[in-house]
Amino acid sequence: MQIEPTSLPDCVILTPARFGDARGWFSETWSARRFAEAGLPGDWVQDNHSFSASVGTLRGLHFQRPPHAQDKLVRCTRGAIFDVAVDVRVGSPTYGRWVGVDLTPENGRQLLVPKGFLHGFVTRAPDTEVQYKCTDTYAPDCDGGIRWDDPVIGIDWGVTDPVLSAKDQVAPLLADWVSPFVWEPK
């Protein structure tokens, strides 16, 4: 498995090896041993699977606050997405900065989104499916979000009028929110 750092510490791109022949290919998308050797989180307790019918469907920017904060390992298994993580750990030298990665079934890339980061994605193809592992279960009382078009964060999603949920349409701006996450230097 190839592990590629991003401009945000702790947020990494993982590309599993693929082994192919005339029938197709095989890929090990997660291994407890390999993650432990690389010092990556791997205590997954929940798998999620989303389907978005339309191009330009934007889901995010979401988080789950402590005590149910989640690490996420995100991959696209059908279609295409632009996947985004934003550092919102108070005291972090990269607070408010974002990284974006194109995830497709063809490139096999996965994005590891650590606790203390907002997460979101926009679909680039119709009938897109996204699957991701989480290190904690969904807790509605800890669920939250920040506006997808927050001017302080300044993400270039590649869309101007995305398909949004009612919740994402009314999410607060970063400046109007107090982050529950604190950066802990390593």
Protein Blocks (a to p, Z undefined) as FASTA:
>chain_A
ZZdddfbehiacddddddddfklpcddfbdfklmmmnopafbdfbdcddddfbghiacdd
dddddfkbccdddddfehjdddddddfbehiakgoiacdddddfklopacdddehiacdd
ddfbehiacddddfbdcdfklgccddfklmklopaehpabdcddfklmmpccfklpccfb
dcddZZ
